[in-house]
Amino acid sequence: MTSRFLRIALVLGLLTAVGPFAIDMYLPALPSIGADLNADTVAVQMSLLVFFLSMGLAQIIVGPISDMVGRKAPLYAGLAVFIIGSIGSALATSIEMLIAFRFLQGLGASAGMVVPRAVVRDLHTGTEAARLMSLLMLVFSISPILAPLTGSVIIATLGWRAVFWSVTIAAVLGVFLLATALKETRPVGERKGSSLRSALAGYRFLLGDRKFMGLTFIGGFGISSFFVYLSNSSFVLIDHYG
């Protein structure tokens, strides 16, 4: 039981980490990307913004789809789109091309952000669910610490394009682990009551709940300051302070 729990935690942890690492690993490269692609600061920052937007908005759709068709199919599709976006970003010859493929990357990463949490709900309740979710949150929490350090080493030795090749390899490993180490956790019988209409009804209910929206805005405005830091810190630390 323990080995199965750890195996599932490893697979879900990797799938959850793909998105955050795609955000944080390339942050030290933002000035280098601007210089290499002859782009200004705003254009380079746009490559981060479109990733956040596509990853955040796509989760609203990916979650209900995983309820309707099962957990693994959206994960496979998300990883495939993420891999395409990562390869395109690594081969980008202009800032516009990089922004477009970063948008694709964000779409793919959305599956890894939302579906593993649904898998936890499928498999466990109570203490076991809390243990597994805490491990996923641990991965999500330490990635902003480890990813920029890892990215800095990669960028210093191999260049900024190697960051995207690295996350491509991580996504390919995720596909392999998904195929070999994780079974479908959403049985066909449990999918019948799920639909986009029911999901939209749920969203409408939450949007009308003042307490929920109040907490959402508190969290959103709080984390927004962190995102502002992410998009600007590398330019300040590298270009200004050297």
N, C-alpha and C positions, 0 to 999 in steps of 0.2 A: 504494500500500500504506500509506504514511504517513497520507494523508488519511483512508483507511478506518479505520485504527487510531485516529486522533484522533476521528473521528465516533462510533465505538463507545464510546470512553472518555468522550465528552461525554454520550451518552445514558445509559450505565450510571452515570456520576457523578451525574447529576441524579436518577435513580431511587434511588440510594443515599442522596442527601442529603435526600430528602423526609422520611424518618423522623427523623433527627437535628435537622433544622430545626424540625419539629413539636414536638420536646422543648425545644430551647434558645431558640427565638424568644419563647416566651410566658413564660419564667421571670421576666423583669422585671415582668410583669403580675400575678403571683400576689397581691400585696397589693391591687391595684386590683380584681381579680376578686372577692376576698373582700368588699371594701367594696360593690361594685356588686351582687353577688348575695346580700348579707347572710349570708355564710358564715364560719365560723371557720377558723382556720389548718389544722386537721387535715382538714377537709372539702376545702379548696382543694388541699392536698397530695395528697389521694386522687385528684384528677384527673390528677396526674402518675404516681402509683403504678399505676393501672389501665392507663394507656398502656403502661408498662413491662411489666406482666404479660401483657397481651394480645399485644403485639408479640413478646415473648420466647417465649411458649408456642405461638403460631400458627406460628412458624418451623419447629417440629418437624413440623407437618403440611404446610405449604406446600412445603417442600423435596422430600419424596417425591412430592407431587402434580405438581410441575414435571417430575420424572423420568418420570411416567406419561403426562402429557398434553401436554408441551412447555413451553417457557419463557414464551411470550408470553401464553397464556391466563391463567395465575395472575397475571401482572403487570397485565393489563387488569382482572381481577377485584379485585386488591388496590388499584389506583388508584381504581377506582369506589367501593369501600367507604371508602377514605380520603377521597375527595371528599365523600361523604355525611356522614361523621363530621366533616369540617372545616366544612361548611355548618351542620350541626346545632350544632356548638360555637359558631360565630359568632352563631347566633340563640338560644342558650340563655337561658332566663329564670329558671333556678334552678340551684343547684349540682348537684342530682341529675341534671338534664338534661345539664349539661356533663360530668359524670362518665360518663354513659351514652354520649354521643357521642365522648368521648375514648377509651373502650374500643373503639368501632368504628374510630376513627382508628388505634389501635394494631394492630388486626387487619389493616387495609389496608396499613399501613406495613411489616408483616412481610415481604410479598412483595418490596418494594424492598430489604430488608436481605439476603435470602438468595438470591434468584434471580439477580441480577447476578453474584454470585460463581460460580454454576453456569454462567452464560453464558461467563465467562472460561475456565472449565475446558473448555467445549465447543469454543471457538475456538482456544485457544492452549495450548502446553506450554512448559516450559523458560523461557528468558529472556523471551520475549514475554509469557508468562503472568505472570511476575514483574513486568514493567513495567506491565502493565495493572492488576494487583492493587494495585501500589504507588500508582497514581493514584487508585484507589477508596479506599484507606486514607488517602491524603492528604486527600481530600474529607471522609471521616469524621472525620479528626483536626482539621481546621481549622474544622469547623462549630461546635464548642462555643465557639470564639473569635469567629467572625463573626456567628453567629445571635443571641446576646444583644445585640450592638451594633446589628444591624439591627432587632431587635425593639424595642429601646429607642427608636429613632428613630420607628418606626411607632406605637408606643404613645403617645409624647409628642405626636405630631401628629394621629393618627386614632383613638386609643383601642385597648383590648386586643382588641376584636372584629376589628379590621383585620388582626391577626396571622393569624387563621384564614382570612380571605379571601385573604391573601397566599399561604399554603401551598396553598389551593385552586387558585389560579392556577398555581402551580408544578406541581401534580399534573395539571392539564389540559394544560399544556405537555408533561409527561411522556407523557401519552396520545398526543399528536400526534407526538412524536419516536419513540415506540415503534411507531406505525403507519407512519411514513414513513422511518425511518432505521435500523431494526433488523429483520433477518430472523430467522425461527425458526432456532434453533441446535441443537435436539434433534430429529433426524430420526425419523420414525415407526418405522423399523427398530430404533432403539436404545432404544425405550420398552418393548419386549416383556418384558424381564426385570425391569422395575421394578414394585413393588407395595407397598402399605402393610405387608404381611406381611414382605417382605424388609427394609423400613426398620425395622420393629420389631425384627427379628432383629439388625440392625446396632446399634440403640440398646442392646439387651440385652448385646451383646458389649462395647460401650464402657463401659457401667455396671459390668461385671465386670472391667474393666482398671484395676488399682490405679494404675499410672503415669499413665494418662489422667485418672482421677478426681482424683488428687493435683494435677496441673497445673491442672485445671478449678477446683478449690476455691481454689487459690492465686490464680488470676486472678479468680475470682468474689468472694472476700473483699477482694481489692485494689481492684477497681472499685466495690465496694459503698460504700466510703468516699466516692468521687466522687459517687455517686448521692445519698447523704445530704447532701452539700454542695449539690447541685443543688436539692434540695427545700426547703432551709432558707435558702440564702444571700440570696435576694431579700428575705425578711422581715427578716433581720438588717441587711442593708445599707440598705434603704429605710426600714423602720419604726424600727429602733433608732438607726442612725447618720445617718439623714436624707439 
